Amino acid sequence: MGYIDFVRSNGRLLSFGMLMTYLSGYGQTYLLAIYIPFLMEEFGLANAEISAYYMLATIASALLLPHVGKLIDQVKITTYTMCSTVVFVVSMIGLSMVRQVFLLPFVFFGLRIAGQGLFSHISMTSMSKYFHKGRGKAISLASLGHPLGQALLPITVVWMLGFTDWRGSLLVSAALVLITIPLLVYFLLDERNLVIADPDDSTTHVTRKEVSTWQIMGSKAFWLLAPNLFALAFIITGLFFYQFSIADFKGWTIQWMALGLTCYAISGSVAILFAGPLIDRYTAKQFFPFYLFPFLVAVFFIWLMDNPWVIFPYMILMGVSAGMGNAIISALQVELFGAAQIGKVRSVFTSVMVFSSAVGPAVYGVIIDLGYRFDVIFVISIVLMLLVTVQSFRIIPAFTYAKMKYRFKNRHRRFDFFNVFNLKH
């Protein structure tokens, strides 16, 4: 089934997933960064101080997320969504009204756990739990909310700042979320038609029986997947956090870097759309060891070249890995752990992602403060990706390599990617 027919058959649930990831942008770094200068001026904070508050809030949300994330398997998704919305809206209103600096970590915490954490968690869990045959396409379509938010939400907020102050823009954003989510729940979700897609003939799962968070974290499947997820979020967030410093280091203009970000969003969206059908046909396992290759090449580009034009292959290739990785990792969690307890499983992996997104900028910041050039950061990023890529090949059984070699030799040295990695024939 193609995308058009798939959307026609499942339009309401797919729309819910995409809009949830889109609205999660109000709790993402790319949007909250707009308010950082206003907060620094309001409270007289230095970069290090407000960064510390933000990092502590993000780490705290990562630690709590496995405990609240697993509840999505135990309560109605409508109830879970509305409770998460209350936390999100209250946090946005709290940030708009904050007058004491010690309250900043608390409102940051609410925005990070509800926006970056729970809204994305609700979307991806819904796509993973309620789809089977079209799971890859469902995850891909819902994931499009992220680049859509990156493209539209910052522009919207900046536009609002032309009519009101930063506190007023937060109140408007809170009102939009408060109005939108109940409408999504009422019109797009029908609990009676939501059935967990976990057929008996699916891949052997780690979580056939009820297991604890610690058992998930102790499984081989977790330690196969977690390093890749950590490295991807760690490196991308770290590089994005210092993107304008990198532009200054390379002698590029901010406008040039902004143009590159547009290429990143476009390539990520295209990669997401391509990933869905490929995952549905060949499974996520077969692509897992390879999705970081474009990102690896991208960092080599920016490390070795100073020409401003290199920003385009750098951002495009990074977007391909980010888009493919998002879809592959989300689908792989179901393939490895099953759909019945995917809420608990996803909450654990989401906490890993949130934690790494907090640590990445901090680690790169320490390296810069110690006097090292960005070349050192690029090399560290390359080495980290190589290490996690090598270990990810453990997902392919030993017989797979022999089968790949056999098929390659018997195709008269024509390397047909999709046939080589299609192990079902």
N, C-alpha and C positions, 0 to 999 in steps of 0.2 A: 504494500500500500504506500503510495506516494504521500508527500506532505499535504497536498491539497485535500485528498480524500481523508487523510488522517485527521486534519483539522476540522473538516466537516462533521466527522463522526464523534469527535471528542472536544469540540470547540469550547464548551463552558469550563471544563476542568483545566484545559490547557491555558485558557485566558486567565483563570485564577492563578495558576502557577507563574505565568509570565509577569502579571501585575504585582504579585507578592515580591518577586525578585526586584522588580523595578522600584517599588516603594521602599525596599530595604536600603536603597541609596541614601535615604535621610540619616542613616546611621553609619554610613561608610566613610572612610577617611577622605576620599576625593571630594565629598561635599562638606564635611565638617571642617576641612582645612580652610574653607572660605571664612569661617567665623573665628579662626585662631587669631588673626591680627586684631580684631575687635576686642576679643577677650584679653589679649596681652595689653592693649591700651587701657581697657577698662580697669584692670586690676594691677597694672604695673608689673607684669610678669616677664621674665626673661624666657628665651627659647628653651633653655634646659628645664626650667620650672614647669612650664605648661606641657612640655613633652613628657616629663615624669608623671604628671597627673594623668595624661592620656594613656601612657603605657601601663600604669597601675590599674586603671579602669579596664583596659582591654584584657590584661592578664587575669583580673578578677572575674570578668565575664567568661573567659575561657575555662576557668576552674569550675564555675557554677554550671556551665552549659550542659555537661553530661547528666547532671542531676535533674534539671528542668527539661532538657531535650527529650529524655526517655518517656516523659509523661504523654507525649503525642501518641504513643502506642496504647495508652490506657484510658484516654478520654476522647470525646468526639472532637474531630478536627475543627468544627465550627467553634466549639467552646475554647479550644486551645488558641485558635486564631484571635478571638475576641479578647482573651486575657492578655495575650502578647501585645495586642493593639493598645490596650489600656496602659501597659508599662511604657510603650513607645511614646504615646501621646503625652502622658504625664511627664516623661523625661524631656520632651521638646518644650513643653510649657515651663518646666522647671529651669531649663537652660535660659529661656527668654526672660525669666524673672529673677535669676540668681543675682544676689547682691553681696554675698560673702564668698571669698575665694575658697574656703575649705569645703564648700558645697560642690565645686566643680568636679572632683573625682566621682561623686555620687551621680550627677546628671550624665556625665560621660559614660559611666557604667551602664545606666539605663538605656542610653542610646546604642551602645555597642552590643549589649546582650539582646536587646529587642530587635534592633535594625540589622546590624551585621550578622548577628547570631540567629535569632528565632525566625525572623521573616524569611530569610534564605532557607533555613532549616524546614520550615513549613512547606515551602514551595518544592524543594528537592525531594523531601520525604513523600509528599503527595504523588509526585510523578513516579517515584521509585516503587511505592507501595501499590498503587492502583492501576499500573500498566505492566504488561508482560511482553507481548509480541512487539508493541511499539514503544517500549520503554526508552530506547535510545533516542528516538525522535521526540518523545515527550520531554525528556530531560534537556535536550538541545533547545527546543522551543521555549521552555520555561527559562532556560539560562540566558536567552536573548534579552531578558529584562535587565540584566547587568549592564551590557554595553549601551542599551537604550537609556538607562538611567545616567550613565556616564556622559552621554551625549546631550541629554535634555535637562536634567535636574540642576547642574551648576548654572546653566544659562538662565533657567527660570529664577533661581535664587538671586543671581546678579541683577536680573531685570527687576525683581521685587525691591532690591536694595536701592533702586532708583526712585522709589515711591515712599519707602518707609525705612526706619532704622533696622539694625540687625535683630533687635528684640521683636519688632513687629513682623519681620519676615519669618521668624521661627513660629510665631503664633499662627500665621497664615498657613504655614506648612503643617502644623499640628492639626488645624481645622480640616485641611484637605485629607489627611490620613484618617481622621476621625469620621469624616463623611464617607470616604471611599470604601473602607474595609467592610463596614456593615452591608453596603450595597453589593460588594463582591460575594460576601458570604450568603446573602439572601438570594441573589439571582444566579450565581454560578456553582454553588455547592448544593448537592442533594445527597444527604447521608444515606438515603435508602438505596441509591444506585452505586455506592462506593464499596467495592469488594476487593479484598486483598488479593493481588495476583501473585500467587506462589504455588504453581502446579507441582504435582508429585514428581514429574519427570524432569524437573529442573536440576541445575547443578547441585552437587552435594554441598550442604551449607554447614557453617560452623555453629549456627545458632538455631538448630532444630528444637532444642529444649530451652526453657527459660534460663538465661545466664546473667551474671552480674557484669557491671562495667569493667571490673578488674579482670574477669575471665575473657572479655573481649580484648582488652589491652594485652593480655598474656598470650593470645593466640598467634599462630604463625602468620595467619592472614593479616592481622593488624600490623605486624612488623614488616610485612612485605609492602603494604600500602602506605603506612604512615610516613616513612622517610621521604617518599616522593611528594606527598601532600605538603609536608613541612618545608621541603626545599623550594617548591614552587612558590608558595606564599611568602616565605622568608626572602627570597631573592627579588621577586617582582615588587613586593611592598617596599623593600629597602631601596631598590633602584628608583621607584616612583617617588619615594619620599624625598630623595635627593636629586630629582630629575633636573631641576633648574641649576643646582650646583654643578651637576655633570655638564650641563650646557655651558656654564661659565668656564669650567675646566677645559672644555673642548674649543671654546671660542665661538660658540653658536649663540644665536639670539633666542630669546624666550618665544618669540613668534614662530620660529622654526621648530622648536620643541613642541609647541602647541599643535602645529600642523602634523607632526609625527604622531601625537596622541590620537588625532582623528584617524590616521591610518591604522593605529593599534585597535581602535574600536571597530572599524570596518572589517579588518582581517579576522579579529576575534569572532565577530558575528558570522562571517562566512565559514570559518572553521567549525563553529558550533553546528551550523546547519549541515555540513558535510559529515560531521561525526555521528549524528543520530542514525542515519540509514546504515552506515558502516558497522556501528555497534550492533544494530538489530540483525544484521546479516552474518557478521563474523564473530560477535561477542567482544566485550571490552578487553578481555585478557590478551587477545592477539595483538592489540595496539599499545598496551600499557608500557612495554619496555622502550617504545620508540617516540613517544609524544614529546619528550624533552629535547630531541635532536634539533628542531628549528630554533629553540631558545638558546641552545648551546652555540649554534652558528651565529645567532644574533649578538651574543656577548663577545664572541671572537671579533665580529665586525667592529663593534664600538671600542674594543680594546686596541685593535691594531690600526684603525683609521681615524683621521681627524677631519676629513672632508665633510661638510654639512650634509651632503646627500646621503651619507651613511645612516642618517636618522631614519630613513624610509625602510631599508631592509631590516634594520634593528627593530623598529616598532612593529613592522608587519610580521616578522618571524616570531617575535615575542607574543604577539596577538594570536598567532596560529597555535602555539604551544599552550597558551592560557585557555583558549577556546576549546581545543581538543582535550586538554587535561581536565577541564571542568566537567565535561560530558563523560569522559572515560572513567574518572575516579568515582563520580556519582553512580554510574552504572555498575562499576566493578564492586562496589560495596554490596549491592544486591546479589551479584553473582557469587561472591565469596561468603556472604552471611545470610542470605535469604531475605524475603520481604516481610515476614511476620513481625520481626523486631527491628525493622530498619530504622525506626525512629530513635531507638536507643543507640544503635550502631552509628547512625549519622551524627547524633549529638556528640559522640566521642570524637569522631573525625573532624567535625566542625570546630570543636574546642582546640584540636591540634592546629587547625588552620588559623583560628583567631589568635592563639598563643604565638605562632610563628610570625604573624603579621605585626605583633607587638614587639617581638624580639629583633626582627630583621633591621628596622631603622635604628634601633638602639645599638646593635652590634656594629653596623656600618658607621654610625656616628662616633663611636669610640675609636674605631680605626682612623677616621678622619682627624679626630681631636689629637691622636697620638702623632700626627704629622705625616701620615702616609698619603700617597696620591691615590686617585681613583683607579689607577692601573692595578693597584693591589686588590681593591675590591672586585674588579673584573676577574682577576685571576682566581681569587677565592670563590667567586660565583661559579666559574668554569669547573674548578676542582670538585666543588660540592655537587654540581649536576652530574659530573662523570661518575662519582661514587654512587649516587642513588640510582643512576641509570644501570650501572653494572649489577647492583644488587637486585634490581627489578626483573632481571632476566630469570630469576628463580621461579617466576610464575609459569614459565614454560617448561613442561616435563622433559626429561632427558630424551624420550623418543621423538619429541617434536623436532629437535635439531637434525636427527637422522632423516626424518621425513622431509624437512625443508631441503636438505642437501640432495636427497634423491630426486625430488621434484625439479630442483634447479638443474641438475645434470641431465635430466631427461626432457628438457625443454630447449635443447640445442643452444644453451647459453643465453636464452632470452628470459630475463628475470621478470616474470609476471607477478607483481606484488600481490594482487588479490587472490590468485590461485595458490601461490606459495604459502600464504598465511591462512588459507581456508582449510582447516584441518578436518572438516566434516566430510570431505570427498576422498 
